[in-house]
Amino acid sequence: MRYEGSTTLHVAGAVAAAPIVDRVLRGLLYIYIIALPFDRLLFLERNGFLLLLGLLGIWCAVNRTHFFVRTPIDLPLIAFVGWVGLSIPFSTFPSYSVKEFGKLLQQVVVFYMVLRFFHADLQRRRLLWALVGTSVIVSLYGIEQFLGIVGILPATKPLTAIESFTPGEVWLTTYLVMIIPIGFAFTLFEQRRAEKAVYVGATALNLLCLLLTFSRAGLLSLLSEIGIIVSFVRRKLLVVVSLVIIAVVVLLLWFIPNNVHTVDGTALSRGLGSSSLLHRLEIWEFTGKKILHHPLLGVGYGKDNFQLIYRESGEDVQPRHAPVLDAGTHNIVLDLALGAGIPAALFFVWLVWRIAAVALQQCQKSDSPLHRAISLGVGVSVIGMVVRLLFDQMLIGTLAIQFWVIVAIGLGISAMTDTTGKSVNEQKI
């Protein structure tokens, strides 16, 4: 009898502790995700993940279960991660590739944690509010930096391109490409005026900040995102799309003739010329040849392997040309094919296609405005992100974690949907 009583107390204690661990984990995930765009808060990402892992172990022990949630992308995700792991022993620099593979596993763990602990509609909405609110702060500071660069406001620090709180200009443009479709989608489907106004304002700031980066790849990604959104909801977006396209054209027509301007007497060049594209074409040609030498398992997983392996081999730089071996692949598909083999690149293409397809199918089939907004925003965000990654391999570090957080928000709808196709916790937006 004493044994049964102690067992009963133990089970009761575990049941009481479970909701507390849930809330603590969810709260730490909020802090962890909000900190991702801020370069000076990188220590939170590094140390916070270890803390989250420890609490996740406690949660699994208390609930006597695992945190894995089935999704429609499990098979391509396992195939991609598995092939990358298989390539690690054949890397040119195994220690570096092991470290990068560890970061990939971290991204996958965060993906399934968000699925598990933000499974309810209200929880997903609150997380989206946090993401959109953070993007407003990032965009406002980026716009302020641009005004400082052109001399309208005092410059806080010497810059040739805006980067806001993020690690750099390319990071910023890629981040905005991911966030803008979510604000767009909620602007369309949100029914409450106050919240709709917030989404309109946030999206406008994000758009302006992206345009002020003068990133050609960012603009191309934006136009591809707008095209997809228009194909889903044509009537509501006609005026908005027209204004955005006019703004893009006006900025380009104004900026290209003034591609070089002066700050403090120093001539600065700000993109949109053809030289960067020609440089990428040379890099892609070089990378394609090297892939043919290592087609199955690659030279080593990780973005920096390109420089580590080829930079010291020497190259003949032609006049008016930039070095090729110093730059990286500037294309995620080529980067994965060179690093982990052609199968890894094909598995990645399958993975992102599956994510976008599931999200956009959810948008078409759902009757819930909330689910339609989330699904459309996430599906378009993934497609725009892929377009951006075709010109720079930026699915790394905190930016990759941000990507998987957004994917988890979108796929959480299908993960928590019953066989009838109706969400278990569906609510009106």
C-alpha positions, 0 to 999 in steps of 0.5 A: 500500500505504501508503494502504491501511495508513493506512486500516486503522489509521484504521478500527481506531481508530474501532472501538476508540473507539466503545465508549468514546464509547458509555459516556461518552455513557450516563454523562453521560445518567445524570447529566443525567437524575438532575439534572432534578428539582433546581432548583439543578442547572438549570445541568447541564441547560443546559450538559449538553445542549450537551456531550451534543450535541457528544459525539453528533456525535463518536459519529455521526462515529465510527460513521458513522451517525445516532442516529435510532431508528424508533418507532411514534410517529414520524409523529405526533411529526413532524406535531406538531413540524412544525406548531409549527415552521410556526407560528413565523414567524406568532408575535406574539413570534417571538424568544420562540417560536423559543426555546421551539421550540428547547426542544421540539427539545431534548426530541425529541433527548433522546428519541431519545438515550435510545432509542439509548443505553439500548436493552438491558433491563439499561440500561433497568432501571438508568435506571429504578432511577435515576429511582425512587431520585431520586423517593425523595429528592425525596419525603422532602424534600417530606414533611419540608417538610410537617412543617415547615409544620404545625409538627411539625418546624422549618421550613427556610424559609417555605413555604405549600405543599411543593415539595421540591427542584423549581422549585415545587409544581405541578412537584412534583405533576406529577413525582410523577404521572409517577413513581408508576405506574412504581413501582406497575407494578414492585411488581406484576411484580418477582419478587425480594423485595429489589427488590420491597420497594424499589419498594413503599417508593418508591411509598409515599413518592411517594404520601404526598408527592403526597397532602400537596401537596393538589393536586386535579388531582394526586389526580384524576390519581392516581385515573385511574392507579389505575383503569387499573392495576386494569383490567389486574391486578385481583386483585393490586391489590384491597387496595392500591387500597382502602387508597389510596382510603381514605387519599385520602378520609380526607385530604380529609374531614380537610382540607376543614374545615381548609382554612385554618390558621395558621403563625406567626400568619398565615392560609394557604389551601391549595387544595381549595376551589372558587375555583381551579376557577371561576377556571380555567373563566373562563380556559378560556372566555376562551382558547376565544374567542381560539382562534377568532380564530387557529384555524390558526397561533395567536398564538405557541408558548410558555406565556408568550405568553398573558401577553405578549399579553393581560396589558397589554390590561386587564381588568375584574376582578369582585369576589371574582374573580382576574385571568384575563389574568395566569394562563396557559391552565391547559390544555395542549390549549387552550395549544397550540391558542391558541399554534400553532393547532388542528392543533397541539393535534390532533397532540398529542392524536394523539401522546399517544394513540399513546404510551399505546396502544403502551405498553399494547398491549405490556403485554398482548402481552408474556410478559416481566415486565420488559417488562410492568412497563415498558410498564404503568408508562409507559402509565399514566404518560402517561395520568395526565400528560395528566389533570394537564396538563388543569389546568396546562400543565406540559409545559415545561422540565426536566419535559418532558424528564423526560416524554420520558425516560420515554416513551423507556424504554417505547417502546424495547421496541417499537423494539428488537422484531423482526417476530415480536413478541419482543424482541431482547434480552429478559431475565427480570426 
